[in-house]
């Protein structure tokens, strides 16, 4: 706004100077004198001089020469005066135009100097700082517009400043939006990088965690059970998943299905969780704390004993689902096939020993009836039955 105000005052002053009359000249222009005419008809184009009487022919000639000589001198004087006035106006216009061009060159040079100074100090010509503060894009647009349209005169300066200011205002708003979007994107990227770093640290910490913890008040008992579980994990049959046969490279990559007595990988552990705690109770070998009674019962089984029990009637040549390596992520089709196999193996007991299958199905039926009875009682009291899909 400072630049617009300065240029508006300068334009008004220039207009006033250009419109003022030349010094020493009359304000009202003189009217040209008419030559005397006779009483001729209005339609004639040329005044006809009356003929003098014959007796006074010589006297009329003298008088006519005197009158026309006077008129010719007056007309010449008027023409000289008009030429002098016109010359004065031309000189005044030339001086005004010269002053205007000099001011324009001075402003352009001053602005170029500020641009060079800003580039030397800040390395960018976009931040121009003067004594009054930083020039905004609006002010810079008005300045450039006025300079570009200055050859058209005062109207050009005003119109150029208006259009330049509008363009600068739009550019300023666009720059603010761009800066806001850039800052928001930068903050989001920084947040995502921070979260990724924290997750990586947590994963590394979990990967380094392989200590077995037993909840026992007796330190000796806790140490003995922990040593027994470590030996149990080192058995060759327990070094692979009981369902997909993938290798269990570390202790923290093994998950225990405690009521089935098997060790599985994380993919198969997710499938076991979907069956519910009545079929499979899943816990981590190292991330969870073991109850001594549950751990002793789990150590009595293992992948080899459980396989002989659950797959006693598996047809020969049956293609069991397999995962090649721990880093392999199964596809949706492979995951669905693995889930169906685990459900048939542990929930429906399709290939289990007949005696074990009969007793286990009765046990699962009793559990389901009890769960249904509890659910009905809960609903009748207006409550909601808790989910049994996890061990809780």
C-alpha positions as CSV (number, residue, x, y, z in Angstrom):
1,X,0.0,0.0,0.0
2,X,2.9,2.4,0.6
3,X,4.0,2.0,-3.1
4,X,0.5,2.5,-4.4
5,X,0.0,5.7,-2.3
6,X,3.3,7.2,-3.5
7,X,2.6,6.5,-7.1
8,X,-0.9,7.8,-6.9
9,X,0.3,11.1,-5.4
10,X,3.1,11.3,-8.0
11,X,0.6,10.7,-10.8
12,X,-1.8,13.4,-9.6
13,X,1.1,15.9,-9.3
14,X,2.3,15.1,-12.8
15,X,-1.2,15.5,-14.2
16,X,-1.6,18.9,-12.5
17,X,1.8,20.1,-13.8
18,X,1.0,19.0,-17.4
19,X,-2.5,20.7,-17.3
20,X,-1.3,24.1,-16.0
21,X,-0.9,26.9,-18.7
22,X,2.5,28.2,-19.7
23,X,3.9,31.2,-17.8
24,X,3.2,34.7,-19.3
25,X,0.5,33.4,-21.6
26,X,-3.1,34.6,-21.6
27,X,-5.8,32.3,-20.2
28,X,-8.3,33.2,-22.9
29,X,-7.2,32.6,-26.5
30,X,-7.5,35.7,-28.9
31,X,-10.1,35.6,-31.6
32,X,-8.8,36.2,-35.2
33,X,-10.0,39.5,-36.6
34,X,-12.3,39.4,-39.6
35,X,-11.7,41.4,-42.7
36,X,-14.4,44.0,-43.6
37,X,-17.0,42.8,-45.9
38,X,-19.7,44.7,-47.9
39,X,-23.4,44.1,-47.9
40,X,-23.4,41.1,-50.2
41,X,-25.9,38.3,-50.3
42,X,-25.5,35.6,-47.7
43,X,-25.0,32.8,-50.2
44,X,-21.9,34.4,-51.8
45,X,-18.5,32.9,-50.9
46,X,-16.4,36.1,-51.4
47,X,-17.0,39.6,-50.3
48,X,-17.1,42.1,-53.2
49,X,-15.3,45.4,-52.7
50,X,-17.6,48.4,-53.5
51,X,-16.6,50.5,-56.4
52,X,-15.5,54.1,-55.4
53,X,-17.3,57.0,-57.0
54,X,-15.6,58.3,-60.2
55,X,-14.9,61.7,-58.7
56,X,-13.0,60.3,-55.7
57,X,-11.2,57.4,-57.3
58,X,-7.7,58.5,-56.2
59,X,-8.8,59.3,-52.7
60,X,-10.5,55.9,-52.3
61,X,-7.4,54.1,-53.5
62,X,-5.4,55.8,-50.7
63,X,-7.9,55.0,-48.1
64,X,-8.2,51.4,-49.1
65,X,-4.4,50.9,-49.0
66,X,-4.3,52.4,-45.5
67,X,-7.2,50.1,-44.2
68,X,-5.8,46.9,-45.7
69,X,-2.3,47.6,-44.6
70,X,-3.5,48.0,-41.0
71,X,-5.5,44.7,-41.2
72,X,-2.5,42.8,-42.6
73,X,-0.3,44.0,-39.7
74,X,-2.8,43.0,-37.1
75,X,-3.2,39.5,-38.6
76,X,0.6,39.0,-38.7
77,X,0.8,40.1,-35.0
78,X,-1.9,37.6,-34.1
79,X,-0.2,34.8,-36.0
80,X,3.1,35.5,-34.2
81,X,1.4,35.4,-30.8
82,X,-0.3,32.1,-31.6
83,X,3.0,30.6,-32.7
84,X,4.7,31.8,-29.5
85,X,1.9,30.3,-27.4
86,X,2.1,27.0,-29.2
87,X,5.9,26.9,-28.8
88,X,5.5,27.6,-25.1
89,X,3.1,24.6,-24.7
90,X,5.4,22.4,-26.7
91,X,8.3,23.3,-24.5
92,X,6.3,22.7,-21.3
93,X,5.2,19.3,-22.6
94,X,8.7,18.3,-23.5
95,X,10.0,19.4,-20.0
96,X,7.2,17.5,-18.3
97,X,7.9,14.3,-20.3
98,X,11.6,14.6,-19.6
99,X,10.9,14.9,-15.9
100,X,8.6,12.0,-16.0
101,X,11.1,9.8,-17.8
102,X,13.8,10.8,-15.4
103,X,11.7,9.9,-12.4
104,X,10.8,6.5,-14.0
105,X,14.5,5.8,-14.6
106,X,15.4,6.8,-11.0
107,X,12.7,4.5,-9.6
108,X,13.8,1.6,-11.8
109,X,17.4,2.0,-10.8
110,X,16.5,2.2,-7.1
111,X,14.4,-0.9,-7.3
112,X,17.2,-2.7,-9.2
113,X,19.7,-1.7,-6.5
114,X,17.4,-3.1,-3.8
115,X,17.1,-6.4,-5.7
116,X,20.9,-6.7,-6.0
117,X,21.3,-5.9,-2.3
118,X,18.7,-8.5,-1.4
119,X,20.5,-11.1,-3.6
120,X,23.8,-10.3,-2.0
121,X,22.5,-10.5,1.6
122,X,19.9,-13.3,1.4
123,X,20.7,-15.1,-1.8
124,X,17.3,-14.5,-3.2
125,X,15.7,-11.5,-5.0
126,X,12.3,-12.3,-3.7
127,X,12.7,-10.6,-0.4
128,X,13.1,-6.9,-1.0
129,X,13.5,-4.9,2.2
130,X,13.5,-1.1,2.4
131,X,13.5,1.4,5.2
132,X,9.7,1.0,5.7
133,X,9.9,-2.8,5.9
134,X,9.5,-5.7,3.5
135,X,7.6,-5.1,0.3
136,X,4.8,-7.6,-0.2
137,X,3.9,-9.2,-3.5
138,X,0.9,-6.9,-3.7
139,X,3.2,-3.8,-3.5
140,X,5.8,-5.3,-5.9
141,X,3.0,-6.1,-8.4
142,X,1.7,-2.5,-8.2
143,X,5.2,-1.1,-8.7
144,X,5.9,-3.3,-11.7
145,X,2.5,-2.6,-13.2
146,X,2.9,1.2,-12.8
147,X,6.4,1.1,-14.4
148,X,5.2,-1.0,-17.3
149,X,2.2,1.2,-18.1
150,X,4.0,4.5,-17.4
151,X,4.5,5.4,-21.1
152,X,0.7,5.6,-21.4
153,X,0.6,8.5,-19.0
154,X,-1.3,9.0,-15.7
155,X,-4.2,6.7,-16.7
156,X,-1.6,4.0,-17.6
157,X,0.1,4.4,-14.3
158,X,-3.1,4.0,-12.3
159,X,-4.5,1.1,-14.4
160,X,-1.1,-0.7,-14.4
161,X,-0.8,-0.2,-10.6
162,X,-4.3,-1.6,-10.1
163,X,-3.8,-4.7,-12.3
164,X,-0.3,-5.3,-10.9
165,X,-1.5,-5.0,-7.3
166,X,-4.3,-7.5,-8.1
167,X,-1.9,-9.9,-9.7
168,X,0.5,-9.5,-6.7
169,X,-2.4,-10.1,-4.3
170,X,-3.4,-13.4,-6.0
171,X,0.3,-14.5,-6.1
172,X,0.6,-13.7,-2.4
173,X,-2.4,-15.9,-1.5
174,X,-1.2,-18.7,-3.7
175,X,2.2,-18.5,-2.0
176,X,0.6,-18.7,1.4
177,X,-1.5,-21.7,0.4
178,X,1.6,-23.4,-1.1
179,X,3.6,-22.7,2.1
180,X,0.8,-24.1,4.3
181,X,0.5,-27.3,2.2
182,X,4.3,-27.6,2.2
183,X,4.5,-27.2,6.0
184,X,1.6,-29.6,6.6
185,X,3.2,-32.2,4.2
186,X,6.6,-31.8,5.9
187,X,5.0,-32.3,9.4
188,X,3.2,-35.4,8.2
189,X,6.4,-36.8,6.7
190,X,8.3,-36.0,9.8
191,X,5.6,-37.7,12.0
192,X,5.6,-40.8,9.7
193,X,9.3,-41.0,9.9
194,X,9.3,-40.7,13.7
195,X,6.6,-43.4,13.9
196,X,8.5,-45.7,11.6
197,X,11.7,-45.2,13.6
198,X,9.8,-46.0,16.9
199,X,8.3,-49.1,15.4
200,X,11.7,-50.2,14.1
201,X,13.1,-49.7,17.6
202,X,10.2,-51.6,19.2
203,X,10.7,-54.5,16.7
204,X,14.4,-54.6,17.4
205,X,13.7,-54.7,21.1
206,X,11.1,-57.4,20.7
207,X,13.4,-59.4,18.5
208,X,16.1,-59.2,21.1
209,X,13.7,-60.4,23.8
210,X,14.0,-64.2,24.3
211,X,13.9,-64.6,28.1
212,X,11.3,-67.1,29.3
213,X,9.4,-65.8,32.4
214,X,7.5,-68.1,34.8
215,X,5.1,-66.8,37.4
216,X,6.3,-68.6,40.5
217,X,7.0,-67.4,44.0
218,X,9.8,-70.0,44.2
219,X,12.8,-68.8,42.2
220,X,14.1,-72.4,42.0
221,X,10.9,-73.7,40.5
222,X,10.8,-70.8,38.0
223,X,14.3,-71.5,36.9
224,X,13.7,-75.2,36.5
225,X,10.6,-74.7,34.5
226,X,12.3,-72.1,32.3
227,X,15.2,-74.5,31.6
228,X,12.7,-77.3,30.8
229,X,10.9,-75.1,28.3
230,X,14.2,-74.1,26.6
231,X,15.0,-77.7,26.2
232,X,11.5,-78.4,24.9
233,X,12.0,-75.6,22.2
234,X,15.3,-77.1,21.1
235,X,13.8,-80.5,20.1
236,X,14.0,-81.0,16.3
237,X,10.2,-81.6,16.1
238,X,9.5,-78.3,17.9
239,X,11.8,-76.3,15.7
240,X,9.1,-76.1,12.9
241,X,5.5,-75.1,12.9
242,X,3.1,-77.9,13.7
243,X,0.7,-76.8,10.9
244,X,2.7,-75.3,8.0
245,X,6.2,-76.7,8.8
246,X,7.9,-73.3,8.5
247,X,11.1,-73.0,10.5
248,X,10.9,-71.3,13.9
249,X,14.2,-69.5,13.8
250,X,14.1,-67.8,17.3
251,X,12.2,-68.2,20.5
252,X,10.2,-65.0,20.0
253,X,9.0,-66.3,16.6
254,X,7.3,-69.3,18.3
255,X,3.7,-69.2,19.6
256,X,2.3,-71.9,21.8
257,X,-1.2,-73.4,21.6
258,X,-1.3,-74.5,25.2
259,X,-4.4,-76.6,25.2
260,X,-3.3,-78.4,22.0
261,X,0.3,-78.8,23.1
262,X,1.8,-77.5,19.8
263,X,4.2,-74.8,18.7
264,X,3.2,-72.7,15.6
265,X,4.3,-69.7,13.6
266,X,2.6,-66.3,13.7
267,X,0.5,-67.0,10.6
268,X,-0.9,-70.2,12.1
269,X,-1.3,-68.6,15.5
270,X,-3.7,-66.0,13.9
271,X,-5.7,-68.9,12.4
272,X,-5.9,-70.6,15.8
273,X,-7.1,-67.4,17.5
274,X,-10.0,-67.2,15.0
275,X,-11.3,-70.6,16.3
276,X,-11.9,-69.2,19.8
277,X,-10.5,-70.1,23.2
278,X,-12.7,-73.2,23.5
279,X,-10.6,-74.8,20.7
280,X,-7.2,-73.0,20.9
281,X,-5.6,-70.9,23.6
282,X,-2.6,-69.1,22.1
283,X,0.2,-67.3,23.9
284,X,3.7,-66.2,23.1
285,X,6.6,-68.2,24.3
286,X,8.6,-65.2,25.5
287,X,6.3,-62.2,25.5
288,X,3.8,-63.8,27.9
289,X,4.4,-65.0,31.5
290,X,3.8,-68.7,32.1
291,X,1.7,-70.3,34.8
292,X,3.6,-73.2,36.3
293,X,0.6,-75.6,36.1
294,X,-0.2,-74.7,32.5
295,X,3.5,-75.0,31.5
296,X,3.9,-78.5,33.0
297,X,0.8,-79.7,31.0
298,X,2.2,-78.1,27.9
299,X,5.6,-79.8,28.3
300,X,4.0,-83.2,28.4
301,X,3.0,-82.9,24.7
302,X,4.8,-81.3,21.7
303,X,4.5,-81.2,17.9
304,X,5.4,-84.9,17.4
305,X,2.9,-86.3,19.9
306,X,0.2,-83.9,18.8
307,X,0.6,-84.8,15.2
308,X,0.3,-88.5,15.9
309,X,-2.9,-87.7,17.8
310,X,-4.6,-85.2,15.4
311,X,-3.5,-86.7,12.0
312,X,-3.8,-90.4,12.8
313,X,-6.3,-90.9,9.9
314,X,-4.8,-88.5,7.4
315,X,-4.9,-90.1,3.9
316,X,-1.6,-90.8,2.4
317,X,-0.5,-88.3,-0.2
318,X,-2.7,-85.5,1.3
319,X,-1.1,-82.2,0.4
320,X,-0.8,-80.2,3.6
321,X,-0.4,-76.5,3.4
322,X,3.2,-75.2,3.5
323,X,5.0,-71.9,4.0
324,X,8.5,-72.0,2.5
325,X,10.3,-69.5,4.8
326,X,9.6,-67.2,7.8
327,X,9.9,-64.1,5.6
328,X,7.3,-65.4,3.1
329,X,3.9,-63.7,3.3
330,X,1.1,-66.1,2.3
331,X,-1.4,-65.0,-0.3
332,X,-5.1,-64.7,0.4
333,X,-5.7,-68.1,-1.2
334,X,-2.9,-69.8,0.7
335,X,-4.1,-68.2,4.0
336,X,-7.7,-69.4,3.3
337,X,-6.4,-72.9,2.7
338,X,-4.3,-72.8,5.8
339,X,-7.2,-71.6,7.9
340,X,-9.5,-74.4,6.6
341,X,-6.9,-77.0,7.3
342,X,-6.4,-75.8,10.9
343,X,-10.2,-75.8,11.4
344,X,-10.6,-79.4,10.2
345,X,-7.6,-80.5,12.2
346,X,-8.4,-79.0,15.6
347,X,-12.1,-77.9,15.6
348,X,-13.8,-80.7,13.7
349,X,-11.1,-83.4,14.4
350,X,-11.5,-85.0,11.0
351,X,-8.3,-86.9,11.1
352,X,-7.9,-87.4,14.9
353,X,-7.7,-90.7,16.8
354,X,-11.3,-92.1,17.3
355,X,-11.1,-92.3,21.1
356,X,-9.6,-88.8,21.4
357,X,-12.0,-87.4,18.8
358,X,-15.1,-88.8,20.7
359,X,-14.0,-87.5,24.0
360,X,-12.9,-84.1,22.6
361,X,-16.1,-83.6,20.7
362,X,-18.1,-84.3,23.9
363,X,-15.9,-81.8,25.7
364,X,-16.4,-79.1,23.0
365,X,-20.1,-79.8,23.0
366,X,-20.4,-79.3,26.7
367,X,-18.3,-76.1,26.4
368,X,-20.6,-74.8,23.7
369,X,-23.7,-75.6,25.7
370,X,-22.3,-73.8,28.7
371,X,-21.3,-70.8,26.7
372,X,-24.8,-70.6,25.1
373,X,-26.5,-70.9,28.5
374,X,-24.3,-68.1,29.9
375,X,-25.1,-66.0,26.9
376,X,-28.8,-66.5,27.2
377,X,-28.7,-65.6,30.9
378,X,-26.7,-62.5,30.1
379,X,-29.1,-61.4,27.4
380,X,-32.1,-62.1,29.7
381,X,-30.6,-59.7,32.2
382,X,-30.3,-57.0,29.5
383,X,-26.5,-57.3,29.3
384,X,-24.2,-58.2,26.5
385,X,-22.1,-61.4,26.2
386,X,-18.4,-60.8,26.1
387,X,-16.5,-62.1,23.1
388,X,-14.7,-65.5,23.5
389,X,-12.5,-65.1,20.5
390,X,-9.3,-64.4,22.5
391,X,-7.9,-65.6,25.8
392,X,-8.3,-62.2,27.4
